[in-house]
């Protein structure tokens, strides 16, 4: 186990990991009331971490409060749960989530992730017009993110729409953030 290799053990026999007399505690800011079963997922994560000896202090707020804390410059949490929907181009997600200088409140890099090579590639991808070259750039970005792992994706929801057969022109996109209703008619 990686935690044991890092020197963590249950020094006092209470079931929780410590190192040099200091307990391993992770603060968790989960979404609540924003995504399907978000609170239940957060509680399951907390229970699973407790099973391996990690104490989790969860602050559960209504969504507006959580969102405000998530967007603050001072985010005193080791874990957050949030969703992200991509639109039409990967630049939309990569630029504001992973660029080093896009930490809140400027951007969405709540992980405080910093990788100068990734910054260079994201900026290059943004200005490159050749689509084949962009694919290569963003493939390298994905490789760096997979190696560094600034966040751990846990699950993906499926967007579902149930409509009457009388409704025409509705196109569902894989993102919750884009629902074009201008072409919809009866």
MODELLER restraints for C-alpha pairs under 7 A, 6 or more apart:
rsr = mdl.restraints
at = mdl.atoms
rsr.add(forms.Gaussian(group=physical.xy_distance, feature=features.Distance(at['CA:7:A'], at['CA:19:A']), mean=6.08, stdev=0.5))
rsr.add(forms.Gaussian(group=physical.xy_distance, feature=features.Distance(at['CA:8:A'], at['CA:17:A']), mean=5.70, stdev=0.5))
rsr.add(forms.Gaussian(group=physical.xy_distance, feature=features.Distance(at['CA:8:A'], at['CA:18:A']), mean=5.27, stdev=0.5))
rsr.add(forms.Gaussian(group=physical.xy_distance, feature=features.Distance(at['CA:8:A'], at['CA:19:A']), mean=4.81, stdev=0.5))
rsr.add(forms.Gaussian(group=physical.xy_distance, feature=features.Distance(at['CA:9:A'], at['CA:17:A']), mean=4.87, stdev=0.5))
rsr.add(forms.Gaussian(group=physical.xy_distance, feature=features.Distance(at['CA:9:A'], at['CA:18:A']), mean=5.45, stdev=0.5))
rsr.add(forms.Gaussian(group=physical.xy_distance, feature=features.Distance(at['CA:9:A'], at['CA:19:A']), mean=6.55, stdev=0.5))
rsr.add(forms.Gaussian(group=physical.xy_distance, feature=features.Distance(at['CA:10:A'], at['CA:16:A']), mean=5.54, stdev=0.5))
rsr.add(forms.Gaussian(group=physical.xy_distance, feature=features.Distance(at['CA:10:A'], at['CA:17:A']), mean=4.54, stdev=0.5))
rsr.add(forms.Gaussian(group=physical.xy_distance, feature=features.Distance(at['CA:10:A'], at['CA:18:A']), mean=5.81, stdev=0.5))
rsr.add(forms.Gaussian(group=physical.xy_distance, feature=features.Distance(at['CA:11:A'], at['CA:18:A']), mean=6.14, stdev=0.5))
rsr.add(forms.Gaussian(group=physical.xy_distance, feature=features.Distance(at['CA:15:A'], at['CA:53:A']), mean=5.62, stdev=0.5))
rsr.add(forms.Gaussian(group=physical.xy_distance, feature=features.Distance(at['CA:16:A'], at['CA:53:A']), mean=4.07, stdev=0.5))
rsr.add(forms.Gaussian(group=physical.xy_distance, feature=features.Distance(at['CA:16:A'], at['CA:54:A']), mean=5.74, stdev=0.5))
rsr.add(forms.Gaussian(group=physical.xy_distance, feature=features.Distance(at['CA:16:A'], at['CA:55:A']), mean=6.52, stdev=0.5))
rsr.add(forms.Gaussian(group=physical.xy_distance, feature=features.Distance(at['CA:17:A'], at['CA:23:A']), mean=5.84, stdev=0.5))
rsr.add(forms.Gaussian(group=physical.xy_distance, feature=features.Distance(at['CA:17:A'], at['CA:24:A']), mean=5.69, stdev=0.5))
rsr.add(forms.Gaussian(group=physical.xy_distance, feature=features.Distance(at['CA:17:A'], at['CA:53:A']), mean=5.19, stdev=0.5))
rsr.add(forms.Gaussian(group=physical.xy_distance, feature=features.Distance(at['CA:17:A'], at['CA:54:A']), mean=6.08, stdev=0.5))
rsr.add(forms.Gaussian(group=physical.xy_distance, feature=features.Distance(at['CA:18:A'], at['CA:24:A']), mean=5.50, stdev=0.5))
rsr.add(forms.Gaussian(group=physical.xy_distance, feature=features.Distance(at['CA:24:A'], at['CA:54:A']), mean=6.01, stdev=0.5))
rsr.add(forms.Gaussian(group=physical.xy_distance, feature=features.Distance(at['CA:24:A'], at['CA:55:A']), mean=6.47, stdev=0.5))
rsr.add(forms.Gaussian(group=physical.xy_distance, feature=features.Distance(at['CA:25:A'], at['CA:54:A']), mean=6.26, stdev=0.5))
rsr.add(forms.Gaussian(group=physical.xy_distance, feature=features.Distance(at['CA:25:A'], at['CA:55:A']), mean=4.83, stdev=0.5))
rsr.add(forms.Gaussian(group=physical.xy_distance, feature=features.Distance(at['CA:25:A'], at['CA:56:A']), mean=5.65, stdev=0.5))
rsr.add(forms.Gaussian(group=physical.xy_distance, feature=features.Distance(at['CA:26:A'], at['CA:55:A']), mean=6.40, stdev=0.5))
rsr.add(forms.Gaussian(group=physical.xy_distance, feature=features.Distance(at['CA:26:A'], at['CA:56:A']), mean=4.90, stdev=0.5))
rsr.add(forms.Gaussian(group=physical.xy_distance, feature=features.Distance(at['CA:26:A'], at['CA:57:A']), mean=6.23, stdev=0.5))
rsr.add(forms.Gaussian(group=physical.xy_distance, feature=features.Distance(at['CA:26:A'], at['CA:78:A']), mean=5.81, stdev=0.5))
rsr.add(forms.Gaussian(group=physical.xy_distance, feature=features.Distance(at['CA:27:A'], at['CA:56:A']), mean=5.80, stdev=0.5))
rsr.add(forms.Gaussian(group=physical.xy_distance, feature=features.Distance(at['CA:27:A'], at['CA:57:A']), mean=4.79, stdev=0.5))
rsr.add(forms.Gaussian(group=physical.xy_distance, feature=features.Distance(at['CA:27:A'], at['CA:58:A']), mean=5.96, stdev=0.5))
rsr.add(forms.Gaussian(group=physical.xy_distance, feature=features.Distance(at['CA:27:A'], at['CA:77:A']), mean=4.84, stdev=0.5))
rsr.add(forms.Gaussian(group=physical.xy_distance, feature=features.Distance(at['CA:27:A'], at['CA:78:A']), mean=5.51, stdev=0.5))
rsr.add(forms.Gaussian(group=physical.xy_distance, feature=features.Distance(at['CA:27:A'], at['CA:79:A']), mean=6.28, stdev=0.5))
rsr.add(forms.Gaussian(group=physical.xy_distance, feature=features.Distance(at['CA:28:A'], at['CA:56:A']), mean=6.65, stdev=0.5))
rsr.add(forms.Gaussian(group=physical.xy_distance, feature=features.Distance(at['CA:28:A'], at['CA:57:A']), mean=5.99, stdev=0.5))
rsr.add(forms.Gaussian(group=physical.xy_distance, feature=features.Distance(at['CA:28:A'], at['CA:58:A']), mean=4.67, stdev=0.5))
rsr.add(forms.Gaussian(group=physical.xy_distance, feature=features.Distance(at['CA:28:A'], at['CA:59:A']), mean=6.34, stdev=0.5))
rsr.add(forms.Gaussian(group=physical.xy_distance, feature=features.Distance(at['CA:28:A'], at['CA:77:A']), mean=5.67, stdev=0.5))
rsr.add(forms.Gaussian(group=physical.xy_distance, feature=features.Distance(at['CA:28:A'], at['CA:78:A']), mean=6.31, stdev=0.5))
rsr.add(forms.Gaussian(group=physical.xy_distance, feature=features.Distance(at['CA:28:A'], at['CA:79:A']), mean=4.63, stdev=0.5))
rsr.add(forms.Gaussian(group=physical.xy_distance, feature=features.Distance(at['CA:28:A'], at['CA:80:A']), mean=5.62, stdev=0.5))
rsr.add(forms.Gaussian(group=physical.xy_distance, feature=features.Distance(at['CA:29:A'], at['CA:58:A']), mean=6.06, stdev=0.5))
rsr.add(forms.Gaussian(group=physical.xy_distance, feature=features.Distance(at['CA:29:A'], at['CA:59:A']), mean=5.44, stdev=0.5))
rsr.add(forms.Gaussian(group=physical.xy_distance, feature=features.Distance(at['CA:29:A'], at['CA:60:A']), mean=6.61, stdev=0.5))
rsr.add(forms.Gaussian(group=physical.xy_distance, feature=features.Distance(at['CA:29:A'], at['CA:77:A']), mean=6.49, stdev=0.5))
rsr.add(forms.Gaussian(group=physical.xy_distance, feature=features.Distance(at['CA:29:A'], at['CA:79:A']), mean=6.24, stdev=0.5))
rsr.add(forms.Gaussian(group=physical.xy_distance, feature=features.Distance(at['CA:29:A'], at['CA:80:A']), mean=4.67, stdev=0.5))
rsr.add(forms.Gaussian(group=physical.xy_distance, feature=features.Distance(at['CA:29:A'], at['CA:81:A']), mean=6.61, stdev=0.5))
rsr.add(forms.Gaussian(group=physical.xy_distance, feature=features.Distance(at['CA:30:A'], at['CA:42:A']), mean=6.04, stdev=0.5))
rsr.add(forms.Gaussian(group=physical.xy_distance, feature=features.Distance(at['CA:30:A'], at['CA:60:A']), mean=6.39, stdev=0.5))
rsr.add(forms.Gaussian(group=physical.xy_distance, feature=features.Distance(at['CA:30:A'], at['CA:80:A']), mean=5.31, stdev=0.5))
rsr.add(forms.Gaussian(group=physical.xy_distance, feature=features.Distance(at['CA:30:A'], at['CA:81:A']), mean=4.65, stdev=0.5))
rsr.add(forms.Gaussian(group=physical.xy_distance, feature=features.Distance(at['CA:31:A'], at['CA:38:A']), mean=5.91, stdev=0.5))
rsr.add(forms.Gaussian(group=physical.xy_distance, feature=features.Distance(at['CA:31:A'], at['CA:39:A']), mean=6.66, stdev=0.5))
rsr.add(forms.Gaussian(group=physical.xy_distance, feature=features.Distance(at['CA:31:A'], at['CA:63:A']), mean=6.44, stdev=0.5))
rsr.add(forms.Gaussian(group=physical.xy_distance, feature=features.Distance(at['CA:31:A'], at['CA:66:A']), mean=6.63, stdev=0.5))
rsr.add(forms.Gaussian(group=physical.xy_distance, feature=features.Distance(at['CA:31:A'], at['CA:81:A']), mean=5.59, stdev=0.5))
rsr.add(forms.Gaussian(group=physical.xy_distance, feature=features.Distance(at['CA:31:A'], at['CA:82:A']), mean=6.03, stdev=0.5))
rsr.add(forms.Gaussian(group=physical.xy_distance, feature=features.Distance(at['CA:32:A'], at['CA:38:A']), mean=5.67, stdev=0.5))
rsr.add(forms.Gaussian(group=physical.xy_distance, feature=features.Distance(at['CA:32:A'], at['CA:39:A']), mean=5.18, stdev=0.5))
rsr.add(forms.Gaussian(group=physical.xy_distance, feature=features.Distance(at['CA:32:A'], at['CA:60:A']), mean=6.68, stdev=0.5))
rsr.add(forms.Gaussian(group=physical.xy_distance, feature=features.Distance(at['CA:32:A'], at['CA:61:A']), mean=6.59, stdev=0.5))
rsr.add(forms.Gaussian(group=physical.xy_distance, feature=features.Distance(at['CA:32:A'], at['CA:62:A']), mean=5.88, stdev=0.5))
rsr.add(forms.Gaussian(group=physical.xy_distance, feature=features.Distance(at['CA:32:A'], at['CA:63:A']), mean=5.64, stdev=0.5))
rsr.add(forms.Gaussian(group=physical.xy_distance, feature=features.Distance(at['CA:33:A'], at['CA:62:A']), mean=6.68, stdev=0.5))
rsr.add(forms.Gaussian(group=physical.xy_distance, feature=features.Distance(at['CA:33:A'], at['CA:63:A']), mean=5.99, stdev=0.5))
rsr.add(forms.Gaussian(group=physical.xy_distance, feature=features.Distance(at['CA:34:A'], at['CA:63:A']), mean=6.21, stdev=0.5))
rsr.add(forms.Gaussian(group=physical.xy_distance, feature=features.Distance(at['CA:46:A'], at['CA:56:A']), mean=5.98, stdev=0.5))
rsr.add(forms.Gaussian(group=physical.xy_distance, feature=features.Distance(at['CA:69:A'], at['CA:75:A']), mean=6.69, stdev=0.5))
rsr.add(forms.Gaussian(group=physical.xy_distance, feature=features.Distance(at['CA:71:A'], at['CA:104:A']), mean=5.22, stdev=0.5))
rsr.add(forms.Gaussian(group=physical.xy_distance, feature=features.Distance(at['CA:71:A'], at['CA:105:A']), mean=5.34, stdev=0.5))
rsr.add(forms.Gaussian(group=physical.xy_distance, feature=features.Distance(at['CA:72:A'], at['CA:104:A']), mean=5.65, stdev=0.5))
rsr.add(forms.Gaussian(group=physical.xy_distance, feature=features.Distance(at['CA:72:A'], at['CA:105:A']), mean=5.55, stdev=0.5))
rsr.add(forms.Gaussian(group=physical.xy_distance, feature=features.Distance(at['CA:73:A'], at['CA:104:A']), mean=5.03, stdev=0.5))
rsr.add(forms.Gaussian(group=physical.xy_distance, feature=features.Distance(at['CA:73:A'], at['CA:105:A']), mean=5.55, stdev=0.5))
rsr.add(forms.Gaussian(group=physical.xy_distance, feature=features.Distance(at['CA:85:A'], at['CA:175:A']), mean=4.85, stdev=0.5))
rsr.add(forms.Gaussian(group=physical.xy_distance, feature=features.Distance(at['CA:85:A'], at['CA:176:A']), mean=6.15, stdev=0.5))
rsr.add(forms.Gaussian(group=physical.xy_distance, feature=features.Distance(at['CA:85:A'], at['CA:177:A']), mean=6.30, stdev=0.5))
rsr.add(forms.Gaussian(group=physical.xy_distance, feature=features.Distance(at['CA:86:A'], at['CA:92:A']), mean=6.69, stdev=0.5))
rsr.add(forms.Gaussian(group=physical.xy_distance, feature=features.Distance(at['CA:86:A'], at['CA:93:A']), mean=5.92, stdev=0.5))
rsr.add(forms.Gaussian(group=physical.xy_distance, feature=features.Distance(at['CA:86:A'], at['CA:175:A']), mean=5.92, stdev=0.5))
rsr.add(forms.Gaussian(group=physical.xy_distance, feature=features.Distance(at['CA:87:A'], at['CA:175:A']), mean=6.40, stdev=0.5))
rsr.add(forms.Gaussian(group=physical.xy_distance, feature=features.Distance(at['CA:87:A'], at['CA:178:A']), mean=6.97, stdev=0.5))
rsr.add(forms.Gaussian(group=physical.xy_distance, feature=features.Distance(at['CA:91:A'], at['CA:126:A']), mean=6.53, stdev=0.5))
rsr.add(forms.Gaussian(group=physical.xy_distance, feature=features.Distance(at['CA:95:A'], at['CA:122:A']), mean=6.49, stdev=0.5))
rsr.add(forms.Gaussian(group=physical.xy_distance, feature=features.Distance(at['CA:96:A'], at['CA:102:A']), mean=5.68, stdev=0.5))
rsr.add(forms.Gaussian(group=physical.xy_distance, feature=features.Distance(at['CA:96:A'], at['CA:107:A']), mean=5.06, stdev=0.5))
rsr.add(forms.Gaussian(group=physical.xy_distance, feature=features.Distance(at['CA:96:A'], at['CA:108:A']), mean=5.40, stdev=0.5))
rsr.add(forms.Gaussian(group=physical.xy_distance, feature=features.Distance(at['CA:96:A'], at['CA:109:A']), mean=6.46, stdev=0.5))
rsr.add(forms.Gaussian(group=physical.xy_distance, feature=features.Distance(at['CA:97:A'], at['CA:107:A']), mean=6.67, stdev=0.5))
rsr.add(forms.Gaussian(group=physical.xy_distance, feature=features.Distance(at['CA:97:A'], at['CA:108:A']), mean=4.71, stdev=0.5))
rsr.add(forms.Gaussian(group=physical.xy_distance, feature=features.Distance(at['CA:97:A'], at['CA:109:A']), mean=4.30, stdev=0.5))
rsr.add(forms.Gaussian(group=physical.xy_distance, feature=features.Distance(at['CA:98:A'], at['CA:109:A']), mean=5.46, stdev=0.5))
rsr.add(forms.Gaussian(group=physical.xy_distance, feature=features.Distance(at['CA:98:A'], at['CA:113:A']), mean=6.33, stdev=0.5))
rsr.add(forms.Gaussian(group=physical.xy_distance, feature=features.Distance(at['CA:99:A'], at['CA:114:A']), mean=6.97, stdev=0.5))
rsr.add(forms.Gaussian(group=physical.xy_distance, feature=features.Distance(at['CA:99:A'], at['CA:119:A']), mean=5.38, stdev=0.5))
rsr.add(forms.Gaussian(group=physical.xy_distance, feature=features.Distance(at['CA:100:A'], at['CA:113:A']), mean=6.11, stdev=0.5))
rsr.add(forms.Gaussian(group=physical.xy_distance, feature=features.Distance(at['CA:100:A'], at['CA:114:A']), mean=4.56, stdev=0.5))
rsr.add(forms.Gaussian(group=physical.xy_distance, feature=features.Distance(at['CA:100:A'], at['CA:115:A']), mean=6.68, stdev=0.5))
rsr.add(forms.Gaussian(group=physical.xy_distance, feature=features.Distance(at['CA:100:A'], at['CA:119:A']), mean=6.64, stdev=0.5))
rsr.add(forms.Gaussian(group=physical.xy_distance, feature=features.Distance(at['CA:102:A'], at['CA:108:A']), mean=6.21, stdev=0.5))
rsr.add(forms.Gaussian(group=physical.xy_distance, feature=features.Distance(at['CA:102:A'], at['CA:109:A']), mean=5.45, stdev=0.5))
rsr.add(forms.Gaussian(group=physical.xy_distance, feature=features.Distance(at['CA:103:A'], at['CA:109:A']), mean=4.45, stdev=0.5))
rsr.add(forms.Gaussian(group=physical.xy_distance, feature=features.Distance(at['CA:103:A'], at['CA:110:A']), mean=5.80, stdev=0.5))
rsr.add(forms.Gaussian(group=physical.xy_distance, feature=features.Distance(at['CA:103:A'], at['CA:112:A']), mean=6.05, stdev=0.5))
rsr.add(forms.Gaussian(group=physical.xy_distance, feature=features.Distance(at['CA:104:A'], at['CA:110:A']), mean=6.27, stdev=0.5))
rsr.add(forms.Gaussian(group=physical.xy_distance, feature=features.Distance(at['CA:111:A'], at['CA:150:A']), mean=6.37, stdev=0.5))
rsr.add(forms.Gaussian(group=physical.xy_distance, feature=features.Distance(at['CA:113:A'], at['CA:150:A']), mean=6.17, stdev=0.5))
rsr.add(forms.Gaussian(group=physical.xy_distance, feature=features.Distance(at['CA:118:A'], at['CA:141:A']), mean=5.96, stdev=0.5))
rsr.add(forms.Gaussian(group=physical.xy_distance, feature=features.Distance(at['CA:118:A'], at['CA:144:A']), mean=6.97, stdev=0.5))
rsr.add(forms.Gaussian(group=physical.xy_distance, feature=features.Distance(at['CA:121:A'], at['CA:137:A']), mean=6.23, stdev=0.5))
rsr.add(forms.Gaussian(group=physical.xy_distance, feature=features.Distance(at['CA:121:A'], at['CA:141:A']), mean=6.66, stdev=0.5))
rsr.add(forms.Gaussian(group=physical.xy_distance, feature=features.Distance(at['CA:125:A'], at['CA:134:A']), mean=5.48, stdev=0.5))
rsr.add(forms.Gaussian(group=physical.xy_distance, feature=features.Distance(at['CA:125:A'], at['CA:137:A']), mean=6.10, stdev=0.5))
rsr.add(forms.Gaussian(group=physical.xy_distance, feature=features.Distance(at['CA:125:A'], at['CA:138:A']), mean=6.89, stdev=0.5))
rsr.add(forms.Gaussian(group=physical.xy_distance, feature=features.Distance(at['CA:128:A'], at['CA:134:A']), mean=6.31, stdev=0.5))
rsr.add(forms.Gaussian(group=physical.xy_distance, feature=features.Distance(at['CA:159:A'], at['CA:174:A']), mean=6.56, stdev=0.5))
rsr.add(forms.Gaussian(group=physical.xy_distance, feature=features.Distance(at['CA:159:A'], at['CA:176:A']), mean=6.79, stdev=0.5))
rsr.add(forms.Gaussian(group=physical.xy_distance, feature=features.Distance(at['CA:166:A'], at['CA:186:A']), mean=5.46, stdev=0.5))
rsr.add(forms.Gaussian(group=physical.xy_distance, feature=features.Distance(at['CA:167:A'], at['CA:184:A']), mean=6.81, stdev=0.5))
rsr.add(forms.Gaussian(group=physical.xy_distance, feature=features.Distance(at['CA:167:A'], at['CA:185:A']), mean=5.80, stdev=0.5))
rsr.add(forms.Gaussian(group=physical.xy_distance, feature=features.Distance(at['CA:167:A'], at['CA:186:A']), mean=4.75, stdev=0.5))
rsr.add(forms.Gaussian(group=physical.xy_distance, feature=features.Distance(at['CA:168:A'], at['CA:184:A']), mean=5.63, stdev=0.5))
rsr.add(forms.Gaussian(group=physical.xy_distance, feature=features.Distance(at['CA:168:A'], at['CA:185:A']), mean=5.40, stdev=0.5))
rsr.add(forms.Gaussian(group=physical.xy_distance, feature=features.Distance(at['CA:168:A'], at['CA:186:A']), mean=5.98, stdev=0.5))
rsr.add(forms.Gaussian(group=physical.xy_distance, feature=features.Distance(at['CA:169:A'], at['CA:183:A']), mean=5.33, stdev=0.5))
rsr.add(forms.Gaussian(group=physical.xy_distance, feature=features.Distance(at['CA:169:A'], at['CA:184:A']), mean=4.55, stdev=0.5))
rsr.add(forms.Gaussian(group=physical.xy_distance, feature=features.Distance(at['CA:169:A'], at['CA:185:A']), mean=6.49, stdev=0.5))
rsr.add(forms.Gaussian(group=physical.xy_distance, feature=features.Distance(at['CA:170:A'], at['CA:181:A']), mean=6.73, stdev=0.5))
rsr.add(forms.Gaussian(group=physical.xy_distance, feature=features.Distance(at['CA:170:A'], at['CA:183:A']), mean=6.82, stdev=0.5))
rsr.add(forms.Gaussian(group=physical.xy_distance, feature=features.Distance(at['CA:170:A'], at['CA:184:A']), mean=5.29, stdev=0.5))
rsr.add(forms.Gaussian(group=physical.xy_distance, feature=features.Distance(at['CA:172:A'], at['CA:179:A']), mean=6.80, stdev=0.5))
